[in-house]
Amino acid sequence: MSGTDKITEPGEGKIPAGMGRAERDSPLYPPLLGEIYDPPAVLYYRGRLPNPELPAVALVGTRRPSAAASLQALKLGREFAFRGITVISGLALGIDALAHRGCLEGGGHTVAVLGSGLDEVYPVSNRILARRILETGGALVSEYENGVKPRKWHYPQRNRIISGMARGTVIVEAPAFSGALHTARFALEQGRDLFVASSGLASPLGAGTKKLADDGCRVVSRAVEVLEEWGIDVSAVEKNGGSRVFLRNENAGDWAVSLAGSLREELGL
């Protein structure tokens, strides 16, 4: 790692955080991300990139969640962290921030994928959270160089990195045209597992979540249900403090391809 970039927050001082860059042929480049259709040529990062031999899951959803979905995002983050699974999300308001916070509360490592340069952490209200992610051994990553401002069109592209770094994605709560559905589409097209959280089904803010469930996505209430789907022995994971190598399921199936196409049409992509 190199550089002297800093995250600053009024009244909070400065925290030195060297910035590294991992090109696609670098051993530091996340191998799962390198498998997707359109991987970033360079991944800029601060902190510690996740161990590629350990599980990672993406938790994403609406910026304005219901109370039930907020609680479940925190709970899932904690549960995955307790079992040694890295949580990946987008540092946005709402579900993303809650997933990061839950993971930190569970003593885990979490990765925030930004839609800007690493020196332009956005939203400003989550800069303290970003600092905490770095302090606890997690990472901030981006395909954008320092100085690049957050732009609306960066976020749909950013979402392919969120799903691309994870074995599976859980959509906690998503309205009909939520950006989280972009992440769902990318996950399916990348051949990754896709789940929806139970809290999003009854919520008036969860029309997109319910549609995914109606189309065949598995509904989960707890982290262990995802691990069981992956064929991971939960008792062994807990006994070993979460240190267990996961095996990726290569069989995405025709259903995933079909659903990805439907999402593309609904989102106007």
N, C-alpha and C positions, 0 to 999 in steps of 0.2 A: 504494500500500500504506500501511497505517496501523497504529497500535497499538504496544505495547511488550511484547508477549508474549515469553516466553522458554522454551526447553527447558532443563531443568536435569538434571544428573546428579551424584550424589555424587562429590566429588573432581575433577570435570571443569570446574567454574566454570559460567558462564552465557553463552549466545550470544544476543545480541539478534536477533530475527527478527520483523519486522513482519507482521501478519496482514491479508490483504486479503479482500474478498468480491466475488464476481462473480455478479450476478443474471442471469437468463436472457436479458434484453434487453441485457446488457452486451457490448461487443466483446471483453472478456477471457474470456467464458464459452466453454469448448471447444465448437466447432461440432458435432463428432461427438456429443458428449454430449447436446446439445440435440435431436438427432434421435430419441432413444430414446423408448419409450412413456411412461415415467414419470421424466423427468429431475428432479433436485433443483431446487427453486425458487431456491436460493442455494448456491453452492459457495464454501466458505471455504478459503483457501489461505495457505501460507507458502512463500516462495521464488519461483521463476519458473515459471509455467505453460508447458507445452510449446508450441512453435511449431506452429500448426494446419496449416501448409503442409508439414510434415515427417512422416515415418512414425512410428507408434507401435504397439507390440505389447504384449499382456498375457502375462505368464508367471506361472502359478499352479500350486499343487499341495498335496500333503499336508504337514502340520506335522511328520511323522515319516518322512522319506524314506529310501529305501535308499541305499547308498553310490553306486551307479551313477546314480541320479536326482539325487543331490546334485551330483555332478560335472557332469552334463549341464546342470543349471540354471545353474551357474556359467559353463559353456562357452557356452551360448546367450546368457546375459546379456552376456558379453564380445563375442561375435560380432556381436550386434545393435548394441552400442555402437560397435564399430569401424566399422560401416557407417552410423553417424549416426542410428540408429533409437532413439527413446525407449522405455525399458522401463517398463511400468506393472505394479505388483503391490500386495499388501496389507500389507506389513511384518510379516506373521505369521512365526512360527518356521518353520523348514524351507525348503521350496522358495521361498516368497516372499522371505525374507531373502537366500537364496543368489542369486536372480535379481537383486535389487538390488545385491548385492555384486559379482556378475560384471559388471554394467553399469558400476559405478564403477571396477572394475579395468580395463575396456576404455576408460576415458576418456569415458564417455557420461553422459547425463542420465537420471535415473530419477524416477518419480513414485510416491509411496506413498499409497494411499487408505486412510484410517483409518475405524474403526467407532466413533469417539469424537470429542470435541472435540479441536482441535489442541494444546491444553495438557494433554491426557491421553494422551500417546503410550503405546501398549501393543503388545506386552509391554515391561516396563521394561528388559529385557535388550537391546532393540533401539533404545534411545534414542540411544546413540552412533551407531548406523547412521543414524538419522533426522537427526542433526546433520550427518553426513557428506554425506547427500543434499542438504541445504541448502547446505553449503559448496561443493559442486561444481556448483551451478547447477540442481539439480533442485527438486522441490516436494513438500510434504505437502498433501493436500487432504482435505476432509470435507464432508458435508452437515450436520454437527452443530456447534452453537455451542460456544464455550469453556465448560468446566465440565461438559459432558455426559460421563459415565463410559462406558467400554466395556461393552456388554451383549451377551449371546449373540445376541439377535434382531436386533441391528444388522448383523451380518456378512452374512447372506444378502442384505439390502438393499444393503449396501456393494458387494457383488460386481457389481451391475448397473452401477455407476459404473466399476469396473475394466474390464469388457468394453466399456462404452459410450464410453470415451475412446480405445479402440484400434481399429485397422482389423481386427485379428485377435487371437485368443487361442490360446496353446499350453498345453495341460494336460500338465505334465511327468510327474506321477505322482499317481494318485488312487485310493484304496480305493473300495469299492462305494458308500459313503454319504458320501463326502468333500464338504466345502463347495465344493471346486473344481468339482464337477459343477453346482452352482448357477451358477457363472460360465459354465460351458459352455452351460447352458440359456439364460442371458441372451444370450450371444453369438449363439446361433442365432436366438433370437426377435428380436434387433436387426438381423438380416441381416448379421452380421459373419462373417468366416472363422474356422473352428475347426480346430485341428491337435492331434495328440497326439505326444509325444516318444517316441522309440524305446525309451528306458530303462525306461519304465513298462510295457512289454508283457510282459516276462519276470518282473517282480518279483511276489512274493506280495502286495505292497502296492498293486499296480496293477490290481485287478479292474475299477475304474471306467474306467481308461484303456483297458484291453483291450476293454471293452464298446463304448466310443466308436469304437475302430478297427474292430471287427467290424461296427458299424453304418454304416461308410463314411467316418469321419474320416481324413484323410490323415495318415500317419505321417511325421514329419520327424526327422532326426538333426542337421541343421545349419541355421543361420540363412539361408544362401543358398537353401535349398529353399523357405522361406517367401517370400523376395523373388522367386524365379522364379515361384512361384504367382501373385504379384501382378503379374507382367509387368514387373518392374523390372530394368533392365540392371545386373547386379551389377558388372561391370567399370567402368561409368560412375560408379556410386555410389562405388566405391573410389577412382577417379581424382579425383573431385571432393570427396574427404574426407567422403563421406556426405551431402553437401548436395544432396538431390534431392526434388522434390515427388512425392508418390504419388497415384495415382488409385484411388478406391474401387471395388470390384467390387459392383455393385448387384444381381447375380443370386444371391440366396441359394438358390433352388431349393426344390422340394417336399421334398427329402430333409431339409433343415435344419428345416423346419416340423414334419415328422413326428418327427424325432429330439428336438426340443425338447419335444414332447408326451410322448414316452416317458420323458425325463428327469424331467418334472414328475410323472408317475405313480410312478416308482421312488423319488423323493425324498419322496413323499407331499404334494406341494404342490397 
